Amino acid sequence: MTRWRSLAAAALAAVVLTACGVTAQEEPEPLTTTSPTAPTTPRLTQRPDQSSATTTAVPPAPAPATTTLSS
């Protein structure tokens, strides 16, 4: 009985993949494309120096005014 279930699951998977446009005869596309002029080693991007950035101090927010009501 488990053989029929596995066959049914495989058939269902094939139908779903075919509906999504994937067939078994298709060759998978490469994830990355390389051009003949591309360097073989990855380049590191230079980040701007964080120490040269200026930071301004933000003053603390004033305390909310409290009023007392006398009855």
DSSP file (Angstrom, degrees, kcal/mol; ACC not computed):
  #  RESIDUE AA STRUCTURE BP1 BP2  ACC     N-H-->O    O-->H-N    N-H-->O    O-->H-N    TCO  KAPPA ALPHA  PHI   PSI    X-CA   Y-CA   Z-CA
    1    1 A M     >        0   0    0      0, 0.0     4,-1.6     0, 0.0     3,-0.2   0.000 360.0 360.0 360.0 -34.8    0.0    0.0    0.0
    2    2 A T  H  >  +     0   0    0      1,-0.2     4,-2.3     2,-0.2     5,-0.2   0.794 360.0  61.8 -68.8 -25.0    2.9    2.4    0.7
    3    3 A R  H  > S+     0   0    0      1,-0.2     4,-2.1     2,-0.2    -1,-0.2   0.906 103.6  48.1 -65.3 -40.4    4.1    1.8   -2.8
    4    4 A W  H  > S+     0   0    0     -3,-0.2     4,-2.5     1,-0.2    -1,-0.2   0.870 110.4  52.4 -67.7 -35.6    0.9    3.2   -4.3
    5    5 A R  H  X S+     0   0    0     -4,-1.6     4,-2.5     2,-0.2    -2,-0.2   0.913 110.0  47.6 -66.4 -41.0    1.1    6.2   -2.0
    6    6 A S  H  X S+     0   0    0     -4,-2.3     4,-2.3     2,-0.2    -2,-0.2   0.885 112.4  49.6 -68.3 -36.4    4.7    7.0   -3.1
    7    7 A L  H  X S+     0   0    0     -4,-2.1     4,-2.4     2,-0.2    -2,-0.2   0.910 111.8  48.5 -66.1 -40.7    3.7    6.6   -6.7
    8    8 A A  H  X S+     0   0    0     -4,-2.5     4,-2.5     2,-0.2    -2,-0.2   0.893 111.4  50.0 -65.8 -38.9    0.7    8.9   -6.1
    9    9 A A  H  X S+     0   0    0     -4,-2.5     4,-2.4     2,-0.2    -2,-0.2   0.900 111.4  48.5 -66.2 -39.5    3.0   11.5   -4.4
   10   10 A A  H  X S+     0   0    0     -4,-2.3     4,-2.2     2,-0.2    -2,-0.2   0.902 112.4  48.5 -66.6 -40.0    5.5   11.3   -7.3
   11   11 A A  H  X S+     0   0    0     -4,-2.4     4,-2.3     2,-0.2    -2,-0.2   0.912 111.9  49.2 -65.9 -41.6    2.7   11.8   -9.8
   12   12 A L  H  X S+     0   0    0     -4,-2.5     4,-2.4     1,-0.2    -2,-0.2   0.907 110.8  50.0 -64.2 -41.0    1.3   14.7   -7.9
   13   13 A A  H  X S+     0   0    0     -4,-2.4     4,-2.6     1,-0.2    -1,-0.2   0.893 110.0  51.1 -63.9 -39.0    4.7   16.3   -7.6
   14   14 A A  H  X S+     0   0    0     -4,-2.2     4,-2.3     2,-0.2    -2,-0.2   0.899 110.8  48.4 -65.2 -39.8    5.2   15.9  -11.4
   15   15 A V  H  X S+     0   0    0     -4,-2.3     4,-2.2     2,-0.2    -2,-0.2   0.915 113.0  47.5 -66.3 -42.3    1.9   17.5  -12.1
   16   16 A V  H  X S+     0   0    0     -4,-2.4     4,-1.6     2,-0.2    -2,-0.2   0.926 113.7  47.0 -65.5 -44.0    2.6   20.4   -9.8
   17   17 A L  H  <>S+     0   0    0     -4,-2.6     5,-3.0     1,-0.2     4,-0.4   0.880 112.3  50.1 -66.8 -36.7    6.1   21.0  -11.2
   18   18 A T  H ><5S+     0   0    0     -4,-2.3     3,-1.1     1,-0.2    -1,-0.2   0.893 108.7  52.4 -67.7 -38.1    4.7   20.8  -14.8
   19   19 A A  H 3<5S+     0   0    0     -4,-2.2    -1,-0.2     1,-0.3    -2,-0.2   0.827 107.8  52.3 -65.7 -30.4    2.0   23.3  -13.9
   20   20 A C  T 3<5S-     0   0    0     -4,-1.6    -1,-0.3     2,-0.2    -2,-0.2   0.512 124.9-103.9 -83.1  -4.1    4.7   25.6  -12.6
   21   21 A G  T < 5S+     0   0    0     -3,-1.1     2,-0.5    -4,-0.4    -3,-0.2   0.624  79.9 128.1  94.5  14.1    6.7   25.3  -15.8
   22   22 A V      < -     0   0    0     -5,-3.0     2,-0.3    -6,-0.2    -1,-0.3  -0.907  32.3-179.1-106.4 126.5    9.4   23.0  -14.6
   23   23 A T    >   -     0   0    0     -2,-0.5     3,-0.7    -3,-0.1    -9,-0.0  -0.870  36.2-123.0-121.3 158.8   10.1   19.8  -16.7
   24   24 A A  T 3  S+     0   0    0     -2,-0.3    -1,-0.1     1,-0.2    -2,-0.0   0.764 109.5  57.9 -71.3 -24.8   12.5   17.0  -16.1
   25   25 A Q  T 3  S+     0   0    0      2,-0.1    -1,-0.2    -3,-0.0     2,-0.1   0.681  84.7 100.9 -79.8 -16.9   14.1   17.5  -19.5
   26   26 A E  S <  S-     0   0    0     -3,-0.7    -4,-0.0     1,-0.1     3,-0.0  -0.427  72.4-131.6 -69.9 139.4   15.0   21.1  -18.8
   27   27 A E        -     0   0    0     -2,-0.1     2,-0.1     1,-0.1    -2,-0.1  -0.762  30.7-108.9 -87.3 136.8   18.6   21.9  -17.8
   28   28 A P        -     0   0    0      0, 0.0    -1,-0.1     0, 0.0     3,-0.1  -0.385  31.7-118.1 -66.4 141.2   18.8   24.1  -14.8
   29   29 A E        -     0   0    0      1,-0.1     2,-0.1    -2,-0.1    -3,-0.0  -0.516  34.3-101.9 -75.4 145.4   20.0   27.6  -15.5
   30   30 A P        -     0   0    0      0, 0.0    -1,-0.1     0, 0.0     3,-0.1  -0.411  21.5-137.8 -67.0 144.2   23.2   28.6  -13.8
   31   31 A L  S    S+     0   0    0      1,-0.1     2,-0.4    -2,-0.1    -2,-0.0   0.867  88.2  34.8 -71.7 -35.7   22.7   30.7  -10.7
   32   32 A T  S    S-     0   0    0      2,-0.0     2,-0.5    -3,-0.0    -1,-0.1  -0.951  72.7-148.7-121.7 141.1   25.6   33.1  -11.6
   33   33 A T        -     0   0    0     -2,-0.4     2,-0.4    -3,-0.1    -2,-0.0  -0.894  12.0-157.2-106.9 137.0   26.6   34.2  -15.0
   34   34 A T        -     0   0    0     -2,-0.5    -2,-0.0     4,-0.0     0, 0.0  -0.921   2.5-150.9-115.0 139.2   30.3   35.0  -15.7
   35   35 A S    >   -     0   0    0     -2,-0.4     3,-1.4     4,-0.1    -2,-0.0  -0.734  27.8-115.1-102.0 156.4   31.5   37.2  -18.4
   36   36 A P  T 3  S+     0   0    0      0, 0.0    -1,-0.1     0, 0.0    -2,-0.0   0.790 115.6  49.2 -61.9 -26.1   34.9   36.7  -20.0
   37   37 A T  T 3  S+     0   0    0      2,-0.1    -3,-0.0     0, 0.0     0, 0.0   0.504  84.9 111.3 -92.3  -3.0   36.2   40.1  -18.7
   38   38 A A  S <  S-     0   0    0     -3,-1.4     2,-0.1     1,-0.1    -4,-0.0  -0.478  73.9-114.1 -72.9 139.1   35.0   39.5  -15.1
   39   39 A P        -     0   0    0      0, 0.0    -4,-0.1     0, 0.0     4,-0.1  -0.381  13.9-135.7 -69.5 151.8   37.8   39.1  -12.6
   40   40 A T  S    S+     0   0    0      2,-0.1    -2,-0.0    -2,-0.1     0, 0.0   0.752  87.2  65.8 -81.8 -23.3   38.1   35.7  -11.0
   41   41 A T  S    S-     0   0    0      1,-0.0     2,-0.1     0, 0.0     0, 0.0  -0.818  90.9-115.1-100.0 138.7   38.6   37.1   -7.5
   42   42 A P        -     0   0    0      0, 0.0     2,-0.3     0, 0.0    -2,-0.1  -0.429  27.7-127.9 -71.0 144.3   35.8   39.0   -5.8
   43   43 A R        -     0   0    0     -2,-0.1     2,-0.5    -4,-0.1     0, 0.0  -0.714  13.6-132.7 -92.3 141.8   36.4   42.6   -5.1
   44   44 A L        -     0   0    0     -2,-0.3     2,-0.3     1,-0.0    -1,-0.0  -0.792  20.6-129.8 -92.0 133.2   35.9   44.0   -1.6
   45   45 A T        -     0   0    0     -2,-0.5     2,-0.5     1,-0.1    -1,-0.0  -0.641  20.3-123.5 -84.1 139.9   34.0   47.2   -1.5
   46   46 A Q        -     0   0    0     -2,-0.3    -1,-0.1     3,-0.0     3,-0.0  -0.690  21.3-148.5 -85.2 127.3   35.5   50.0    0.5
   47   47 A R        -     0   0    0     -2,-0.5     3,-0.1     1,-0.1     2,-0.1  -0.686  26.4-102.5 -90.1 147.8   33.3   51.4    3.3
   48   48 A P        -     0   0    0      0, 0.0     2,-0.3     0, 0.0    -1,-0.1  -0.400  47.5 -93.7 -66.5 148.8   33.6   55.1    4.2
   49   49 A D    >   -     0   0    0      1,-0.2     3,-0.6    -2,-0.1     4,-0.3  -0.467  31.3-157.8 -67.2 123.3   35.6   55.7    7.4
   50   50 A Q  G >  S+     0   0    0     -2,-0.3     3,-1.0     1,-0.2    -1,-0.2   0.742  85.8  66.9 -75.7 -22.2   33.1   55.8   10.3
   51   51 A S  G 3  S+     0   0    0      1,-0.2    -1,-0.2     3,-0.0    -2,-0.1   0.753  94.7  57.9 -72.3 -21.1   35.5   57.7   12.6
   52   52 A S  G <  S+     0   0    0     -3,-0.6    -1,-0.2     2,-0.1     2,-0.2   0.601  83.0 103.7 -83.9  -9.6   35.3   60.8   10.3
   53   53 A A    <   -     0   0    0     -3,-1.0     2,-0.4    -4,-0.3    -3,-0.0  -0.505  69.5-134.1 -73.9 139.1   31.5   61.0   10.7
   54   54 A T        -     0   0    0     -2,-0.2     2,-0.4     2,-0.0    -2,-0.1  -0.767  17.3-161.4 -96.2 138.1   30.3   63.8   13.0
   55   55 A T        -     0   0    0     -2,-0.4     2,-0.4     2,-0.0     0, 0.0  -0.938   5.2-149.4-117.8 141.4   27.7   63.0   15.6
   56   56 A T        -     0   0    0     -2,-0.4     2,-0.3     0, 0.0    -2,-0.0  -0.904  21.4-119.3-110.5 137.9   25.6   65.6   17.3
   57   57 A A        -     0   0    0     -2,-0.4    -2,-0.0     1,-0.0     0, 0.0  -0.555  21.7-139.9 -76.0 134.6   24.3   65.1   20.8
   58   58 A V        -     0   0    0     -2,-0.3     3,-0.1     1,-0.0    -1,-0.0  -0.842  19.9-125.5 -95.4 124.2   20.6   65.1   21.2
   59   59 A P        -     0   0    0      0, 0.0     2,-0.0     0, 0.0    -1,-0.0  -0.359  33.4 -99.6 -67.3 149.0   19.4   66.9   24.3
   60   60 A P        -     0   0    0      0, 0.0     3,-0.1     0, 0.0     0, 0.0  -0.348  42.5-100.1 -67.4 150.1   17.1   64.9   26.5
   61   61 A A        -     0   0    0      1,-0.1    -3,-0.0    -3,-0.1     2,-0.0  -0.432  43.8-103.2 -69.2 141.9   13.4   65.6   26.2
   62   62 A P        -     0   0    0      0, 0.0    -1,-0.1     0, 0.0     3,-0.1  -0.327  40.5-101.2 -65.8 149.1   12.0   67.8   28.9
   63   63 A A        -     0   0    0      1,-0.1     2,-0.1    -3,-0.1     3,-0.1  -0.434  44.3-100.8 -68.4 142.0   10.1   66.1   31.7
   64   64 A P        -     0   0    0      0, 0.0     2,-0.3     0, 0.0    -1,-0.1  -0.385  39.9-108.7 -65.8 141.7    6.3   66.4   31.3
   65   65 A A        -     0   0    0     -3,-0.1     2,-0.5    -2,-0.1     0, 0.0  -0.511  31.5-149.8 -72.5 132.6    4.8   69.1   33.5
   66   66 A T        -     0   0    0     -2,-0.3     2,-0.4    -3,-0.1    -1,-0.0  -0.886   9.8-165.4-106.2 133.9    2.7   67.7   36.3
   67   67 A T        -     0   0    0     -2,-0.5     2,-0.5     2,-0.0    -2,-0.0  -0.941  10.0-144.9-117.5 139.7   -0.2   69.6   37.6
   68   68 A T        -     0   0    0     -2,-0.4     2,-0.5     2,-0.0    -2,-0.0  -0.888  10.3-148.4-104.3 131.8   -2.0   68.8   40.9
   69   69 A L        -     0   0    0     -2,-0.5     2,-0.5     2,-0.0    -2,-0.0  -0.858   8.2-156.7-100.1 127.2   -5.7   69.3   41.1
   70   70 A S              0   0    0     -2,-0.5    -2,-0.0     1,-0.1     0, 0.0  -0.878 360.0 360.0-104.2 133.6   -7.1   70.3   44.4
   71   71 A S              0   0    0     -2,-0.5    -1,-0.1     0, 0.0    -2,-0.0   0.445 360.0 360.0-105.6 360.0  -10.7   69.5   45.1
